[in-house]
Amino acid sequence: MTDTTKPSLQQILKNDSKAYLGIFAVSFFLFLVIAVFAQAMTWQWRSWLPGSEAEKSLIGGVKGAVYTFMSHLL
């Protein structure tokens, strides 16, 4: 007989959290590259990334944009 045990809830949540972290890290890096390039060119990049309009710092703006992006994925 084959073992047809279902994965536990803890295993499912662990895998989901790894996927969430991976998507967050990739998105953060991409948005950070866009923001740093635009900042170096002295462009107004905060209006390009939703969620970063009210932030004063570069990292805070990128983090806000990533969280806004991630909320649309769910």
N, CA, C and O of each residue as an XYZ file, in Angstrom:
296
protein
N       0.832     -1.180      0.000
C       0.000      0.000      0.000
C       0.876      1.243      0.000
O       1.952      1.284      0.597
N       0.383      2.222     -0.675
C       1.124      3.479     -0.693
C       0.678      4.349      0.470
O      -0.461      4.276      0.933
N       1.588      5.154      0.915
C       1.306      6.068      2.021
C       0.650      7.324      1.462
O       1.290      8.091      0.742
N      -0.611      7.535      1.786
C      -1.355      8.679      1.257
C      -1.662      9.690      2.349
O      -2.722     10.316      2.344
N      -0.747      9.845      3.271
C      -0.983     10.811      4.341
C      -0.927     12.221      3.781
O      -0.113     12.538      2.913
N      -1.799     13.043      4.293
C      -1.853     14.431      3.854
C      -0.819     15.231      4.624
O      -0.529     14.926      5.780
N      -0.258     16.260      3.985
C       0.699     17.096      4.710
C      -0.018     17.844      5.840
O      -1.184     18.222      5.720
N       0.700     18.039      6.916
C       0.098     18.720      8.055
C      -0.043     20.208      7.764
O       0.595     20.745      6.858
N      -0.880     20.853      8.541
C      -1.096     22.287      8.394
C       0.200     23.055      8.607
O       0.451     24.055      7.933
N       1.015     22.597      9.532
C       2.287     23.264      9.805
C       3.209     23.204      8.586
O       3.890     24.184      8.281
N       3.239     22.074      7.889
C       4.069     21.949      6.693
C       3.552     22.856      5.579
O       4.340     23.479      4.868
N       2.246     22.929      5.428
C       1.656     23.793      4.403
C       1.990     25.250      4.682
O       2.383     25.983      3.774
N       1.836     25.675      5.936
C       2.133     27.060      6.300
C       3.612     27.377      6.131
O       3.968     28.488      5.738
N       4.469     26.417      6.424
C       5.913     26.624      6.265
C       6.248     26.827      4.788
O       7.038     27.708      4.447
N       5.651     26.016      3.911
C       5.897     26.159      2.477
C       5.330     27.475      1.947
O       5.955     28.127      1.111
N       4.147     27.871      2.429
C       3.550     29.128      2.002
C       4.382     30.319      2.450
O       4.529     31.290      1.707
N       4.926     30.251      3.656
C       5.731     31.368      4.132
C       7.031     31.489      3.346
O       7.523     32.596      3.129
N       7.587     30.369      2.921
C       8.794     30.414      2.093
C       8.484     31.030      0.731
O       9.273     31.817      0.208
N       7.346     30.674      0.162
C       6.943     31.243     -1.124
C       6.694     32.741     -0.991
O       7.109     33.517     -1.852
N       6.019     33.152      0.081
C       5.750     34.565      0.316
C       7.056     35.340      0.461
O       7.208     36.419     -0.113
N       7.988     34.797      1.219
C       9.278     35.450      1.414
C      10.040     35.561      0.098
O      10.675     36.582     -0.167
N       9.983     34.534     -0.715
C      10.658     34.568     -2.015
C      10.081     35.623     -2.940
O      10.824     36.366     -3.581
N       8.762     35.690     -3.010
C       8.114     36.706     -3.844
C       8.419     38.099     -3.311
O       8.681     39.015     -4.089
N       8.386     38.268     -1.980
C       8.693     39.561     -1.383
C      10.116     39.990     -1.711
O      10.341     41.141     -2.085
N      11.073     39.087     -1.577
C      12.481     39.420     -1.799
C      12.735     39.814     -3.254
O      13.422     40.801     -3.519
N      12.191     39.058     -4.185
C      12.379     39.370     -5.608
C      11.720     40.706     -5.949
O      12.313     41.534     -6.640
N      10.501     40.916     -5.467
C       9.793     42.171     -5.731
C      10.523     43.351     -5.109
O      10.652     44.404     -5.733
N      11.002     43.179     -3.880
C      11.719     44.252     -3.205
C      12.971     44.633     -3.989
O      13.259     45.816     -4.172
N      13.705     43.641     -4.445
C      14.927     43.910     -5.205
C      14.620     44.649     -6.504
O      15.307     45.613     -6.843
N      13.597     44.210     -7.232
C      13.250     44.864     -8.497
C      12.787     46.302     -8.278
O      13.220     47.210     -8.988
N      11.913     46.511     -7.302
C      11.445     47.865     -7.021
C      12.579     48.745     -6.501
O      12.617     49.942     -6.789
N      13.493     48.165     -5.742
C      14.630     48.925     -5.234
C      15.534     49.384     -6.378
O      16.002     50.523     -6.377
N      15.778     48.517     -7.340
C      16.596     48.884     -8.498
C      15.928     50.026     -9.264
O      16.593     50.983     -9.660
N      14.625     49.927     -9.471
C      13.893     50.998    -10.160
C      14.001     52.305     -9.381
O      14.266     53.356     -9.966
N      13.800     52.248     -8.075
C      13.819     53.449     -7.244
C      15.211     54.077     -7.179
O      15.339     55.299     -7.247
N      16.243     53.262     -7.049
C      17.607     53.802     -6.978
C      17.990     54.446     -8.306
O      18.590     55.521     -8.325
N      17.650     53.801     -9.403
C      17.948     54.376    -10.716
C      17.207     55.700    -10.903
O      17.799     56.687    -11.340
N      15.928     55.722    -10.575
C      15.152     56.950    -10.718
C      15.648     58.038     -9.769
O      15.663     59.216    -10.127
N      16.049     57.651     -8.571
C      16.585     58.623     -7.609
C      17.890     59.219     -8.130
O      18.128     60.417     -7.976
N      18.727     58.402     -8.739
C      19.987     58.887     -9.294
C      19.750     59.838    -10.460
O      20.530     60.764    -10.684
N      18.677     59.608    -11.194
C      18.334     60.480    -12.322
C      17.508     61.688    -11.881
O      17.112     62.508    -12.710
N      17.249     61.797    -10.583
C      16.430     62.857     -9.957
C      15.018     62.914    -10.524
O      14.456     63.994    -10.713
N      14.450     61.739    -10.794
C      13.070     61.649    -11.254
C      12.159     61.464    -10.055
O      12.600     60.999     -9.004
N      10.906     61.820    -10.202
C       9.897     61.650     -9.149
C       9.309     60.230     -9.253
O       8.251     60.038     -9.851
N       9.986     59.264     -8.681
C       9.624     57.848     -8.837
C       8.511     57.401     -7.904
O       7.900     56.363     -8.160
N       8.222     58.120     -6.852
C       7.230     57.661     -5.878
C       5.828     57.552     -6.473
O       5.027     56.728     -6.030
N       5.531     58.373     -7.467
C       4.218     58.282     -8.103
C       4.113     57.053     -9.010
O       3.005     56.651     -9.365
N       5.220     56.464     -9.383
C       5.211     55.273    -10.222
C       4.843     54.021     -9.447
O       4.228     53.104     -9.992
N       5.220     53.982     -8.174
C       5.023     52.782     -7.358
C       3.887     53.024     -6.366
O       4.051     53.796     -5.420
N       2.750     52.382     -6.565
C       1.631     52.593     -5.636
C       1.990     52.140     -4.225
O       2.602     51.090     -4.030
N       1.601     52.943     -3.259
C       1.901     52.631     -1.869
C       3.101     53.372     -1.330
O       3.342     53.364     -0.123
N       3.857     54.013     -2.202
C       5.067     54.697     -1.746
C       4.936     56.216     -1.784
O       5.904     56.926     -1.513
N       3.761     56.715     -2.114
C       3.592     58.147     -2.299
C       3.864     58.963     -1.039
O       4.454     60.040     -1.122
N       3.448     58.473      0.120
C       3.556     59.244      1.356
C       4.869     59.006      2.103
O       5.134     59.681      3.098
N       5.679     58.082      1.655
C       6.919     57.752      2.359
C       8.011     58.777      2.068
O       8.104     59.312      0.963
N       8.823     59.036      3.067
C       9.924     59.991      2.923
C      11.240     59.306      2.568
O      12.079     59.902      1.893
N      11.433     58.064      3.012
C      12.701     57.377      2.758
C      12.589     56.457      1.553
O      11.495     56.037      1.177
N      13.712     56.154      0.963
C      13.765     55.270     -0.195
C      13.325     53.863      0.171
O      12.491     53.274     -0.518
N      13.872     53.324      1.241
C      13.549     51.956      1.660
C      12.079     51.857      2.083
O      11.404     50.883      1.749
N      11.590     52.842      2.805
C      10.187     52.847      3.223
C       9.247     52.903      2.032
O       8.211     52.237      2.025
N       9.597     53.687      1.031
C       8.789     53.764     -0.177
C       8.767     52.466     -0.948
O       7.721     52.042     -1.441
N       9.924     51.835     -1.053
C      10.006     50.551     -1.760
C       9.232     49.484     -0.992
O       8.513     48.684     -1.592
N       9.376     49.470      0.328
C       8.656     48.486      1.134
C       7.144     48.680      1.004
O       6.402     47.703      0.891
N       6.689     49.920      1.018
C       5.265     50.197      0.843
C       4.763     49.745     -0.516
O       3.659     49.212     -0.628
N       5.574     49.957     -1.555
C       5.189     49.522     -2.897
C       5.118     48.006     -2.991
O       4.224     47.464     -3.641
N       6.049     47.324     -2.351
C       6.052     45.856     -2.399
C       4.837     45.297     -1.652
O       4.189     44.369     -2.135
N       4.529     45.851     -0.490
C       3.360     45.379      0.243
C       2.071     45.627     -0.539
O       1.162     44.798     -0.508
N       1.984     46.760     -1.241
C       0.816     47.037     -2.072
C       0.740     46.041     -3.219
O      -0.335     45.520     -3.518
N       1.866     45.774     -3.859
C       1.927     44.786     -4.937
C       1.534     43.406     -4.449
O       0.769     42.705     -5.111
N       2.055     43.010     -3.289
C       1.760     41.686     -2.739
C       0.274     41.541     -2.377
O      -0.286     40.450     -2.487
N      -0.357     42.627     -1.951
C      -1.774     42.533     -1.599
C      -2.639     42.267     -2.816
O      -3.727     41.706     -2.688
N      -2.176     42.659     -3.995
C      -2.917     42.394     -5.223
C      -2.763     40.947     -5.688
O      -3.564     40.475     -6.495
N      -1.772     40.252     -5.205
C      -1.555     38.860     -5.592
C      -2.516     37.900     -4.911
O      -2.816     36.831     -5.443
N      -2.992     38.275     -3.749
C      -3.875     37.371     -3.005
C      -5.207     37.374     -3.579
O      -6.092     36.673     -3.088
